[in-house]
């Protein structure tokens, strides 16, 4: 197993920026107001671990294709990711903070796990993780992606209100979109020059 520090940092940066304005961050924030934050974090982290494993496995299969095909698929996926982030969204409303409080480790863990596990299928971060795994290596991508996802969940649980009030999520979304657009262009250039 070869770990590439640059691939870990790349995966972490891209996934972190893509996940910040995502509905999962707001779901973690909402769950953290009604449930024990540490239990929520364990549940969301377990769900993210499963999704990263699935995405890296899919990326490994992409890695079996000829190099130019992988680069072209990567360019298209990064372009799609840039489009999604740059178009704005705005449909990620915060969930109602009222309601019944869930207590106990297993009920909180299960609720958080299922909320993230269901909502992350086909998500931009899962697609990006598969894409990065195909080009940057599975272990490095898995580590960077998992750390980014769990970091965003922890941020939402610990400092979510501060982030929502102080840092415009549109700005974070735009930076992530520009980074993805740059990677799409880079991948296209590699198709034609490699």
N, C-alpha and C positions, 0 to 999 in steps of 0.2 A: 504494500500500500504506500503510494507516494503522496505526500501532502505538499501542496504548492501554496505558500503564504499569500501570494498575489491573488490566486484563485479564491482563497478563503475570504480575503478582504473584498474582492470584487463581488462575490456572492452576498456577503454581509451587507455591503453598501446598497446594492440594487434591491435586494429583498427588503431591507429596512425601510428604504424610501418608498417602495411600492406598498408596503403593509401599513405605514403610518396613516394614510387617509382611508384605510380599508374599514369595512363594516366590522371586522373582527376586533379592531382596536376599540370601537365604540361598544361592542358587545362585552368585551372584557371590562371596560370602564363601568358599564351598567351593572354587570354581575358583581363587580367589586364593591359597589355601593350597598348591595343586599346580602352578600355572602363574605366569608373570610377570604381576603385577597390571596393569601398563600395557597389555600386549597384550590381557588380558581386558577391560579398560575400553574399548579401541578396538573390540573385537568387540561388546560389549554396547551401546555407543553407536551403532554402525552399525545394529544391530537395532532399537534404540529409534527412530532416525531414520525407518526404514521404517514402523514402526507408527504413529508420530505423523503421518506423511504420509497414511497410509490413514485414520486416525481423523479428521483434519482434512478430508479429502475427503468422508468420510461426513457429517461435521457441516455442510459446505457444502451438501450436498444437502438436509439437514434444514432449512437456512436458507431454502430456496426455498418451503417450506410457509407457510401463513398464520401470522401472529404468535402467535395464541392456541394453535394446534396445537403450535408449537415449544415454547411455554412449558409446555404440558401434558405433552408428551413429556419435556421437561427435568425437570419436577417428578417424574414417574414414575421417570426414570433416577436422579435424585439420591436419591429415596426408596429405590430398590433398592440404591444404593451405601451409603446409611446403614444399611440392613438388613444387608447383607453385613458391613460393618465392625463394627456393634454386636452382631451375633450371636456374635462371638467367633472362630470358625474353629478354630485350634489344630491344623490338619492340615498345617501347613507345617513339617515336620521338616527339620533340617539334614541335608545329604547327608554321607555318610561321607567324612572327610578323608583316609582312606588311599587307596591305589591308585597306579596308574602316573602318573608325572609327564609332562605333555605339554610339549615345548619347541619353540622356533622360532616366529617371528611368525605365519605363515599357519596352522599347525595350531592354535595357541592362539586366534587371531582367529576361525577357522572354528568351533571348538568353542563359544566364547563366543557368537558370532553365532547359531548354530543353537539353542543352549540357550534363549536369550532369545526369538528369533524364534518358535519353536514354542510356548513356554510363555505368551507374552503375547497370543495370539489370544483375543479375547472377554474379556480381562481387565478388571477394574474400571477400571484407569487408562486403557485404550483407550476404553472406553465413556464415561468421564468426559471425556476429551479431545474426543471427537466431540460430546458434549453441550455442552461449553463453546464449541467452535468454531461451533456453530449459533447461539449467543446472544451471544458476546463477540468474534467476529471470528476469522478463521482464522490470520492471521500472529501476532497477539499470543498466541493460545492455543498455537500450534505452538512458539513460542519458550519460553514459560513451561513447557509440558509437557516439551519436550525437555531443558531445563535441569534440571528437577526429576528426571526419570528418570536422567539421567547423573550428577547429584549423588548420588542414592541409591546408584547403582552404585559411584561413587568412595568414598563413605562406607563401604560394605560392604567394599571392597577395602583401604582404609587404616585404618579404625577400627572395623570390624565387630565384633570381639570386645569392644571397649570398650563399644559401644552395647548389645550383647546382655547384657553383665554389669551395666551401670549404669542403663539406661533401660528400664523394663518396656514391651515392645512392645504389651501390652494397653492401656496408657495412651495411647500414640500412636494405636492403633486407635480407641479411644473418642473421642479429640479429633477425629479425621478423620470418624468417624460422626456426631458432633454437628454438625460443620460442614456435612456433606452433608444432614442432616435439616433444618438451618436453611435451606439453599439450596432444598430441596424445598418447604418452607413458603413461602418468598419467591416462588418460581416459581408456586405455586398462587395466592397472593394476586394476583400480576400477571395471571393468567388471568382472574380475576373482577373486577379493578379497572381493567385496562388496556383 
